[in-house]
């Protein structure tokens, strides 16, 4: 058995000189090492791009979660908790949120949003605009629909998302 192993190794390195490939044939066929490297997995650049895309998607999810939490708190009458989601400790002015802030005793709020739109050129956005479509059912059964957007920024100190601007209007039937 010990004699067979060196003999097998020697046979793998020995080649017949009569079966040489032409230069064009050698260029056309990739070396086994190259094929193995390509087939083994993604390149470092591809891995970086995938990681960056995961970070971008995670930022979108986090921002949308904050927006949904804000709207749920607003709809359930928890104004003080909802106001904590605003940057610069401000509340929306006048008609920025239409009459959403004045509604009381809501039976239901349905929140639909589109994919957030980056407002900056960062690989992982720090500023987003999130288009929303809200359907609100009042205590008396009346339904209203609101459309518009919320703008958000990532706080540079603690890295959480904050609301910075809003434009919501009642959609007339």
MODELLER restraints for C-alpha pairs under 7 A, 6 or more apart:
rsr = mdl.restraints
at = mdl.atoms
rsr.add(forms.Gaussian(group=physical.xy_distance, feature=features.Distance(at['CA:55:A'], at['CA:124:A']), mean=6.51, stdev=0.5))
rsr.add(forms.Gaussian(group=physical.xy_distance, feature=features.Distance(at['CA:56:A'], at['CA:124:A']), mean=4.87, stdev=0.5))
rsr.add(forms.Gaussian(group=physical.xy_distance, feature=features.Distance(at['CA:56:A'], at['CA:125:A']), mean=6.90, stdev=0.5))
rsr.add(forms.Gaussian(group=physical.xy_distance, feature=features.Distance(at['CA:60:A'], at['CA:116:A']), mean=6.39, stdev=0.5))
rsr.add(forms.Gaussian(group=physical.xy_distance, feature=features.Distance(at['CA:63:A'], at['CA:161:A']), mean=5.68, stdev=0.5))
rsr.add(forms.Gaussian(group=physical.xy_distance, feature=features.Distance(at['CA:66:A'], at['CA:161:A']), mean=6.70, stdev=0.5))
rsr.add(forms.Gaussian(group=physical.xy_distance, feature=features.Distance(at['CA:70:A'], at['CA:82:A']), mean=5.02, stdev=0.5))
rsr.add(forms.Gaussian(group=physical.xy_distance, feature=features.Distance(at['CA:70:A'], at['CA:85:A']), mean=6.55, stdev=0.5))
rsr.add(forms.Gaussian(group=physical.xy_distance, feature=features.Distance(at['CA:73:A'], at['CA:79:A']), mean=6.72, stdev=0.5))
rsr.add(forms.Gaussian(group=physical.xy_distance, feature=features.Distance(at['CA:73:A'], at['CA:81:A']), mean=6.75, stdev=0.5))
rsr.add(forms.Gaussian(group=physical.xy_distance, feature=features.Distance(at['CA:73:A'], at['CA:82:A']), mean=5.37, stdev=0.5))
rsr.add(forms.Gaussian(group=physical.xy_distance, feature=features.Distance(at['CA:74:A'], at['CA:82:A']), mean=5.68, stdev=0.5))
rsr.add(forms.Gaussian(group=physical.xy_distance, feature=features.Distance(at['CA:74:A'], at['CA:101:A']), mean=6.90, stdev=0.5))
rsr.add(forms.Gaussian(group=physical.xy_distance, feature=features.Distance(at['CA:75:A'], at['CA:106:A']), mean=6.27, stdev=0.5))
rsr.add(forms.Gaussian(group=physical.xy_distance, feature=features.Distance(at['CA:75:A'], at['CA:109:A']), mean=6.59, stdev=0.5))
rsr.add(forms.Gaussian(group=physical.xy_distance, feature=features.Distance(at['CA:76:A'], at['CA:106:A']), mean=6.87, stdev=0.5))
rsr.add(forms.Gaussian(group=physical.xy_distance, feature=features.Distance(at['CA:77:A'], at['CA:104:A']), mean=6.65, stdev=0.5))
rsr.add(forms.Gaussian(group=physical.xy_distance, feature=features.Distance(at['CA:83:A'], at['CA:91:A']), mean=6.43, stdev=0.5))
rsr.add(forms.Gaussian(group=physical.xy_distance, feature=features.Distance(at['CA:85:A'], at['CA:162:A']), mean=5.42, stdev=0.5))
rsr.add(forms.Gaussian(group=physical.xy_distance, feature=features.Distance(at['CA:85:A'], at['CA:163:A']), mean=6.03, stdev=0.5))
rsr.add(forms.Gaussian(group=physical.xy_distance, feature=features.Distance(at['CA:86:A'], at['CA:162:A']), mean=5.39, stdev=0.5))
rsr.add(forms.Gaussian(group=physical.xy_distance, feature=features.Distance(at['CA:86:A'], at['CA:163:A']), mean=4.61, stdev=0.5))
rsr.add(forms.Gaussian(group=physical.xy_distance, feature=features.Distance(at['CA:86:A'], at['CA:164:A']), mean=6.20, stdev=0.5))
rsr.add(forms.Gaussian(group=physical.xy_distance, feature=features.Distance(at['CA:87:A'], at['CA:162:A']), mean=5.25, stdev=0.5))
rsr.add(forms.Gaussian(group=physical.xy_distance, feature=features.Distance(at['CA:87:A'], at['CA:163:A']), mean=5.70, stdev=0.5))
rsr.add(forms.Gaussian(group=physical.xy_distance, feature=features.Distance(at['CA:87:A'], at['CA:164:A']), mean=5.63, stdev=0.5))
rsr.add(forms.Gaussian(group=physical.xy_distance, feature=features.Distance(at['CA:96:A'], at['CA:166:A']), mean=5.78, stdev=0.5))
rsr.add(forms.Gaussian(group=physical.xy_distance, feature=features.Distance(at['CA:96:A'], at['CA:167:A']), mean=5.02, stdev=0.5))
rsr.add(forms.Gaussian(group=physical.xy_distance, feature=features.Distance(at['CA:96:A'], at['CA:168:A']), mean=6.04, stdev=0.5))
rsr.add(forms.Gaussian(group=physical.xy_distance, feature=features.Distance(at['CA:97:A'], at['CA:166:A']), mean=6.49, stdev=0.5))
rsr.add(forms.Gaussian(group=physical.xy_distance, feature=features.Distance(at['CA:97:A'], at['CA:167:A']), mean=6.04, stdev=0.5))
rsr.add(forms.Gaussian(group=physical.xy_distance, feature=features.Distance(at['CA:97:A'], at['CA:168:A']), mean=4.82, stdev=0.5))
rsr.add(forms.Gaussian(group=physical.xy_distance, feature=features.Distance(at['CA:97:A'], at['CA:169:A']), mean=6.68, stdev=0.5))
rsr.add(forms.Gaussian(group=physical.xy_distance, feature=features.Distance(at['CA:98:A'], at['CA:168:A']), mean=5.90, stdev=0.5))
rsr.add(forms.Gaussian(group=physical.xy_distance, feature=features.Distance(at['CA:98:A'], at['CA:169:A']), mean=5.26, stdev=0.5))
rsr.add(forms.Gaussian(group=physical.xy_distance, feature=features.Distance(at['CA:98:A'], at['CA:170:A']), mean=6.70, stdev=0.5))
rsr.add(forms.Gaussian(group=physical.xy_distance, feature=features.Distance(at['CA:105:A'], at['CA:138:A']), mean=6.85, stdev=0.5))
rsr.add(forms.Gaussian(group=physical.xy_distance, feature=features.Distance(at['CA:105:A'], at['CA:139:A']), mean=5.88, stdev=0.5))
rsr.add(forms.Gaussian(group=physical.xy_distance, feature=features.Distance(at['CA:106:A'], at['CA:137:A']), mean=6.12, stdev=0.5))
rsr.add(forms.Gaussian(group=physical.xy_distance, feature=features.Distance(at['CA:106:A'], at['CA:138:A']), mean=4.70, stdev=0.5))
rsr.add(forms.Gaussian(group=physical.xy_distance, feature=features.Distance(at['CA:106:A'], at['CA:139:A']), mean=5.49, stdev=0.5))
rsr.add(forms.Gaussian(group=physical.xy_distance, feature=features.Distance(at['CA:107:A'], at['CA:137:A']), mean=5.51, stdev=0.5))
rsr.add(forms.Gaussian(group=physical.xy_distance, feature=features.Distance(at['CA:107:A'], at['CA:138:A']), mean=5.52, stdev=0.5))
rsr.add(forms.Gaussian(group=physical.xy_distance, feature=features.Distance(at['CA:107:A'], at['CA:139:A']), mean=5.41, stdev=0.5))
rsr.add(forms.Gaussian(group=physical.xy_distance, feature=features.Distance(at['CA:108:A'], at['CA:136:A']), mean=5.81, stdev=0.5))
rsr.add(forms.Gaussian(group=physical.xy_distance, feature=features.Distance(at['CA:108:A'], at['CA:137:A']), mean=5.10, stdev=0.5))
rsr.add(forms.Gaussian(group=physical.xy_distance, feature=features.Distance(at['CA:109:A'], at['CA:134:A']), mean=6.91, stdev=0.5))
rsr.add(forms.Gaussian(group=physical.xy_distance, feature=features.Distance(at['CA:109:A'], at['CA:135:A']), mean=5.76, stdev=0.5))
rsr.add(forms.Gaussian(group=physical.xy_distance, feature=features.Distance(at['CA:109:A'], at['CA:136:A']), mean=4.59, stdev=0.5))
rsr.add(forms.Gaussian(group=physical.xy_distance, feature=features.Distance(at['CA:109:A'], at['CA:137:A']), mean=6.46, stdev=0.5))
rsr.add(forms.Gaussian(group=physical.xy_distance, feature=features.Distance(at['CA:110:A'], at['CA:134:A']), mean=5.65, stdev=0.5))
rsr.add(forms.Gaussian(group=physical.xy_distance, feature=features.Distance(at['CA:110:A'], at['CA:135:A']), mean=4.99, stdev=0.5))
rsr.add(forms.Gaussian(group=physical.xy_distance, feature=features.Distance(at['CA:110:A'], at['CA:136:A']), mean=6.38, stdev=0.5))
rsr.add(forms.Gaussian(group=physical.xy_distance, feature=features.Distance(at['CA:111:A'], at['CA:133:A']), mean=6.24, stdev=0.5))
rsr.add(forms.Gaussian(group=physical.xy_distance, feature=features.Distance(at['CA:111:A'], at['CA:134:A']), mean=4.88, stdev=0.5))
rsr.add(forms.Gaussian(group=physical.xy_distance, feature=features.Distance(at['CA:111:A'], at['CA:135:A']), mean=6.72, stdev=0.5))
rsr.add(forms.Gaussian(group=physical.xy_distance, feature=features.Distance(at['CA:112:A'], at['CA:132:A']), mean=5.73, stdev=0.5))
rsr.add(forms.Gaussian(group=physical.xy_distance, feature=features.Distance(at['CA:112:A'], at['CA:133:A']), mean=5.16, stdev=0.5))
rsr.add(forms.Gaussian(group=physical.xy_distance, feature=features.Distance(at['CA:112:A'], at['CA:134:A']), mean=6.27, stdev=0.5))
rsr.add(forms.Gaussian(group=physical.xy_distance, feature=features.Distance(at['CA:113:A'], at['CA:130:A']), mean=6.74, stdev=0.5))
rsr.add(forms.Gaussian(group=physical.xy_distance, feature=features.Distance(at['CA:113:A'], at['CA:131:A']), mean=5.61, stdev=0.5))
rsr.add(forms.Gaussian(group=physical.xy_distance, feature=features.Distance(at['CA:113:A'], at['CA:132:A']), mean=4.31, stdev=0.5))
rsr.add(forms.Gaussian(group=physical.xy_distance, feature=features.Distance(at['CA:113:A'], at['CA:133:A']), mean=6.11, stdev=0.5))
rsr.add(forms.Gaussian(group=physical.xy_distance, feature=features.Distance(at['CA:114:A'], at['CA:130:A']), mean=6.56, stdev=0.5))
rsr.add(forms.Gaussian(group=physical.xy_distance, feature=features.Distance(at['CA:114:A'], at['CA:131:A']), mean=5.44, stdev=0.5))
rsr.add(forms.Gaussian(group=physical.xy_distance, feature=features.Distance(at['CA:114:A'], at['CA:132:A']), mean=6.46, stdev=0.5))
rsr.add(forms.Gaussian(group=physical.xy_distance, feature=features.Distance(at['CA:115:A'], at['CA:130:A']), mean=6.72, stdev=0.5))
rsr.add(forms.Gaussian(group=physical.xy_distance, feature=features.Distance(at['CA:116:A'], at['CA:128:A']), mean=6.06, stdev=0.5))
rsr.add(forms.Gaussian(group=physical.xy_distance, feature=features.Distance(at['CA:116:A'], at['CA:129:A']), mean=5.60, stdev=0.5))
rsr.add(forms.Gaussian(group=physical.xy_distance, feature=features.Distance(at['CA:116:A'], at['CA:130:A']), mean=4.48, stdev=0.5))
rsr.add(forms.Gaussian(group=physical.xy_distance, feature=features.Distance(at['CA:116:A'], at['CA:131:A']), mean=6.94, stdev=0.5))
rsr.add(forms.Gaussian(group=physical.xy_distance, feature=features.Distance(at['CA:117:A'], at['CA:128:A']), mean=5.48, stdev=0.5))
rsr.add(forms.Gaussian(group=physical.xy_distance, feature=features.Distance(at['CA:117:A'], at['CA:129:A']), mean=5.11, stdev=0.5))
rsr.add(forms.Gaussian(group=physical.xy_distance, feature=features.Distance(at['CA:117:A'], at['CA:130:A']), mean=6.29, stdev=0.5))
rsr.add(forms.Gaussian(group=physical.xy_distance, feature=features.Distance(at['CA:118:A'], at['CA:125:A']), mean=5.73, stdev=0.5))
rsr.add(forms.Gaussian(group=physical.xy_distance, feature=features.Distance(at['CA:118:A'], at['CA:127:A']), mean=5.96, stdev=0.5))
rsr.add(forms.Gaussian(group=physical.xy_distance, feature=features.Distance(at['CA:118:A'], at['CA:128:A']), mean=4.60, stdev=0.5))
rsr.add(forms.Gaussian(group=physical.xy_distance, feature=features.Distance(at['CA:118:A'], at['CA:129:A']), mean=6.46, stdev=0.5))
rsr.add(forms.Gaussian(group=physical.xy_distance, feature=features.Distance(at['CA:119:A'], at['CA:127:A']), mean=5.23, stdev=0.5))
rsr.add(forms.Gaussian(group=physical.xy_distance, feature=features.Distance(at['CA:119:A'], at['CA:128:A']), mean=5.36, stdev=0.5))
rsr.add(forms.Gaussian(group=physical.xy_distance, feature=features.Distance(at['CA:119:A'], at['CA:129:A']), mean=6.77, stdev=0.5))
rsr.add(forms.Gaussian(group=physical.xy_distance, feature=features.Distance(at['CA:120:A'], at['CA:126:A']), mean=6.92, stdev=0.5))
rsr.add(forms.Gaussian(group=physical.xy_distance, feature=features.Distance(at['CA:120:A'], at['CA:127:A']), mean=5.96, stdev=0.5))
rsr.add(forms.Gaussian(group=physical.xy_distance, feature=features.Distance(at['CA:126:A'], at['CA:153:A']), mean=5.56, stdev=0.5))
rsr.add(forms.Gaussian(group=physical.xy_distance, feature=features.Distance(at['CA:126:A'], at['CA:154:A']), mean=5.19, stdev=0.5))
rsr.add(forms.Gaussian(group=physical.xy_distance, feature=features.Distance(at['CA:127:A'], at['CA:152:A']), mean=5.75, stdev=0.5))
rsr.add(forms.Gaussian(group=physical.xy_distance, feature=features.Distance(at['CA:127:A'], at['CA:153:A']), mean=4.47, stdev=0.5))
rsr.add(forms.Gaussian(group=physical.xy_distance, feature=features.Distance(at['CA:127:A'], at['CA:154:A']), mean=6.63, stdev=0.5))
rsr.add(forms.Gaussian(group=physical.xy_distance, feature=features.Distance(at['CA:128:A'], at['CA:151:A']), mean=5.62, stdev=0.5))
rsr.add(forms.Gaussian(group=physical.xy_distance, feature=features.Distance(at['CA:128:A'], at['CA:152:A']), mean=5.22, stdev=0.5))
rsr.add(forms.Gaussian(group=physical.xy_distance, feature=features.Distance(at['CA:128:A'], at['CA:153:A']), mean=6.37, stdev=0.5))
rsr.add(forms.Gaussian(group=physical.xy_distance, feature=features.Distance(at['CA:129:A'], at['CA:149:A']), mean=6.46, stdev=0.5))
rsr.add(forms.Gaussian(group=physical.xy_distance, feature=features.Distance(at['CA:129:A'], at['CA:150:A']), mean=5.68, stdev=0.5))
rsr.add(forms.Gaussian(group=physical.xy_distance, feature=features.Distance(at['CA:129:A'], at['CA:151:A']), mean=4.32, stdev=0.5))
rsr.add(forms.Gaussian(group=physical.xy_distance, feature=features.Distance(at['CA:129:A'], at['CA:152:A']), mean=6.33, stdev=0.5))
rsr.add(forms.Gaussian(group=physical.xy_distance, feature=features.Distance(at['CA:130:A'], at['CA:149:A']), mean=5.36, stdev=0.5))
rsr.add(forms.Gaussian(group=physical.xy_distance, feature=features.Distance(at['CA:130:A'], at['CA:150:A']), mean=5.30, stdev=0.5))
rsr.add(forms.Gaussian(group=physical.xy_distance, feature=features.Distance(at['CA:130:A'], at['CA:151:A']), mean=6.26, stdev=0.5))
rsr.add(forms.Gaussian(group=physical.xy_distance, feature=features.Distance(at['CA:131:A'], at['CA:148:A']), mean=5.79, stdev=0.5))
rsr.add(forms.Gaussian(group=physical.xy_distance, feature=features.Distance(at['CA:131:A'], at['CA:149:A']), mean=4.17, stdev=0.5))
rsr.add(forms.Gaussian(group=physical.xy_distance, feature=features.Distance(at['CA:131:A'], at['CA:150:A']), mean=6.57, stdev=0.5))
rsr.add(forms.Gaussian(group=physical.xy_distance, feature=features.Distance(at['CA:132:A'], at['CA:147:A']), mean=5.84, stdev=0.5))
rsr.add(forms.Gaussian(group=physical.xy_distance, feature=features.Distance(at['CA:132:A'], at['CA:148:A']), mean=5.56, stdev=0.5))
rsr.add(forms.Gaussian(group=physical.xy_distance, feature=features.Distance(at['CA:132:A'], at['CA:149:A']), mean=5.42, stdev=0.5))
rsr.add(forms.Gaussian(group=physical.xy_distance, feature=features.Distance(at['CA:133:A'], at['CA:146:A']), mean=5.80, stdev=0.5))
rsr.add(forms.Gaussian(group=physical.xy_distance, feature=features.Distance(at['CA:133:A'], at['CA:147:A']), mean=4.63, stdev=0.5))
rsr.add(forms.Gaussian(group=physical.xy_distance, feature=features.Distance(at['CA:133:A'], at['CA:148:A']), mean=6.78, stdev=0.5))
rsr.add(forms.Gaussian(group=physical.xy_distance, feature=features.Distance(at['CA:134:A'], at['CA:145:A']), mean=5.61, stdev=0.5))
rsr.add(forms.Gaussian(group=physical.xy_distance, feature=features.Distance(at['CA:134:A'], at['CA:146:A']), mean=4.93, stdev=0.5))
rsr.add(forms.Gaussian(group=physical.xy_distance, feature=features.Distance(at['CA:134:A'], at['CA:147:A']), mean=6.31, stdev=0.5))
rsr.add(forms.Gaussian(group=physical.xy_distance, feature=features.Distance(at['CA:135:A'], at['CA:143:A']), mean=6.98, stdev=0.5))
rsr.add(forms.Gaussian(group=physical.xy_distance, feature=features.Distance(at['CA:135:A'], at['CA:144:A']), mean=5.75, stdev=0.5))
rsr.add(forms.Gaussian(group=physical.xy_distance, feature=features.Distance(at['CA:135:A'], at['CA:145:A']), mean=4.56, stdev=0.5))
rsr.add(forms.Gaussian(group=physical.xy_distance, feature=features.Distance(at['CA:135:A'], at['CA:146:A']), mean=6.41, stdev=0.5))
rsr.add(forms.Gaussian(group=physical.xy_distance, feature=features.Distance(at['CA:136:A'], at['CA:143:A']), mean=5.63, stdev=0.5))
rsr.add(forms.Gaussian(group=physical.xy_distance, feature=features.Distance(at['CA:136:A'], at['CA:144:A']), mean=5.18, stdev=0.5))
rsr.add(forms.Gaussian(group=physical.xy_distance, feature=features.Distance(at['CA:136:A'], at['CA:145:A']), mean=6.28, stdev=0.5))
rsr.add(forms.Gaussian(group=physical.xy_distance, feature=features.Distance(at['CA:137:A'], at['CA:143:A']), mean=4.49, stdev=0.5))
rsr.add(forms.Gaussian(group=physical.xy_distance, feature=features.Distance(at['CA:137:A'], at['CA:144:A']), mean=6.48, stdev=0.5))
rsr.add(forms.Gaussian(group=physical.xy_distance, feature=features.Distance(at['CA:145:A'], at['CA:170:A']), mean=5.83, stdev=0.5))
rsr.add(forms.Gaussian(group=physical.xy_distance, feature=features.Distance(at['CA:145:A'], at['CA:171:A']), mean=5.52, stdev=0.5))
rsr.add(forms.Gaussian(group=physical.xy_distance, feature=features.Distance(at['CA:146:A'], at['CA:168:A']), mean=6.29, stdev=0.5))
rsr.add(forms.Gaussian(group=physical.xy_distance, feature=features.Distance(at['CA:146:A'], at['CA:169:A']), mean=5.40, stdev=0.5))
rsr.add(forms.Gaussian(group=physical.xy_distance, feature=features.Distance(at['CA:146:A'], at['CA:170:A']), mean=4.44, stdev=0.5))
rsr.add(forms.Gaussian(group=physical.xy_distance, feature=features.Distance(at['CA:146:A'], at['CA:171:A']), mean=5.51, stdev=0.5))
rsr.add(forms.Gaussian(group=physical.xy_distance, feature=features.Distance(at['CA:147:A'], at['CA:168:A']), mean=5.50, stdev=0.5))
rsr.add(forms.Gaussian(group=physical.xy_distance, feature=features.Distance(at['CA:147:A'], at['CA:169:A']), mean=5.67, stdev=0.5))
rsr.add(forms.Gaussian(group=physical.xy_distance, feature=features.Distance(at['CA:147:A'], at['CA:170:A']), mean=6.58, stdev=0.5))
rsr.add(forms.Gaussian(group=physical.xy_distance, feature=features.Distance(at['CA:147:A'], at['CA:171:A']), mean=6.55, stdev=0.5))
rsr.add(forms.Gaussian(group=physical.xy_distance, feature=features.Distance(at['CA:148:A'], at['CA:167:A']), mean=5.35, stdev=0.5))
rsr.add(forms.Gaussian(group=physical.xy_distance, feature=features.Distance(at['CA:148:A'], at['CA:168:A']), mean=4.27, stdev=0.5))
rsr.add(forms.Gaussian(group=physical.xy_distance, feature=features.Distance(at['CA:148:A'], at['CA:169:A']), mean=6.35, stdev=0.5))
rsr.add(forms.Gaussian(group=physical.xy_distance, feature=features.Distance(at['CA:149:A'], at['CA:166:A']), mean=5.81, stdev=0.5))
rsr.add(forms.Gaussian(group=physical.xy_distance, feature=features.Distance(at['CA:149:A'], at['CA:167:A']), mean=5.47, stdev=0.5))
rsr.add(forms.Gaussian(group=physical.xy_distance, feature=features.Distance(at['CA:149:A'], at['CA:168:A']), mean=6.26, stdev=0.5))
rsr.add(forms.Gaussian(group=physical.xy_distance, feature=features.Distance(at['CA:150:A'], at['CA:163:A']), mean=6.98, stdev=0.5))
rsr.add(forms.Gaussian(group=physical.xy_distance, feature=features.Distance(at['CA:150:A'], at['CA:165:A']), mean=5.82, stdev=0.5))
rsr.add(forms.Gaussian(group=physical.xy_distance, feature=features.Distance(at['CA:150:A'], at['CA:166:A']), mean=4.42, stdev=0.5))
rsr.add(forms.Gaussian(group=physical.xy_distance, feature=features.Distance(at['CA:150:A'], at['CA:167:A']), mean=6.56, stdev=0.5))
rsr.add(forms.Gaussian(group=physical.xy_distance, feature=features.Distance(at['CA:151:A'], at['CA:163:A']), mean=5.93, stdev=0.5))
rsr.add(forms.Gaussian(group=physical.xy_distance, feature=features.Distance(at['CA:151:A'], at['CA:164:A']), mean=5.56, stdev=0.5))
rsr.add(forms.Gaussian(group=physical.xy_distance, feature=features.Distance(at['CA:151:A'], at['CA:165:A']), mean=4.99, stdev=0.5))
rsr.add(forms.Gaussian(group=physical.xy_distance, feature=features.Distance(at['CA:151:A'], at['CA:166:A']), mean=6.13, stdev=0.5))
rsr.add(forms.Gaussian(group=physical.xy_distance, feature=features.Distance(at['CA:152:A'], at['CA:161:A']), mean=6.39, stdev=0.5))
rsr.add(forms.Gaussian(group=physical.xy_distance, feature=features.Distance(at['CA:152:A'], at['CA:162:A']), mean=5.37, stdev=0.5))
rsr.add(forms.Gaussian(group=physical.xy_distance, feature=features.Distance(at['CA:152:A'], at['CA:163:A']), mean=4.43, stdev=0.5))
rsr.add(forms.Gaussian(group=physical.xy_distance, feature=features.Distance(at['CA:152:A'], at['CA:164:A']), mean=5.31, stdev=0.5))
rsr.add(forms.Gaussian(group=physical.xy_distance, feature=features.Distance(at['CA:153:A'], at['CA:161:A']), mean=5.58, stdev=0.5))
rsr.add(forms.Gaussian(group=physical.xy_distance, feature=features.Distance(at['CA:153:A'], at['CA:162:A']), mean=5.45, stdev=0.5))
rsr.add(forms.Gaussian(group=physical.xy_distance, feature=features.Distance(at['CA:153:A'], at['CA:163:A']), mean=6.60, stdev=0.5))
rsr.add(forms.Gaussian(group=physical.xy_distance, feature=features.Distance(at['CA:153:A'], at['CA:164:A']), mean=6.76, stdev=0.5))
rsr.add(forms.Gaussian(group=physical.xy_distance, feature=features.Distance(at['CA:154:A'], at['CA:160:A']), mean=5.47, stdev=0.5))
rsr.add(forms.Gaussian(group=physical.xy_distance, feature=features.Distance(at['CA:154:A'], at['CA:161:A']), mean=4.40, stdev=0.5))
rsr.add(forms.Gaussian(group=physical.xy_distance, feature=features.Distance(at['CA:154:A'], at['CA:162:A']), mean=6.22, stdev=0.5))
rsr.add(forms.Gaussian(group=physical.xy_distance, feature=features.Distance(at['CA:155:A'], at['CA:161:A']), mean=6.03, stdev=0.5))
rsr.add(forms.Gaussian(group=physical.xy_distance, feature=features.Distance(at['CA:155:A'], at['CA:162:A']), mean=6.69, stdev=0.5))
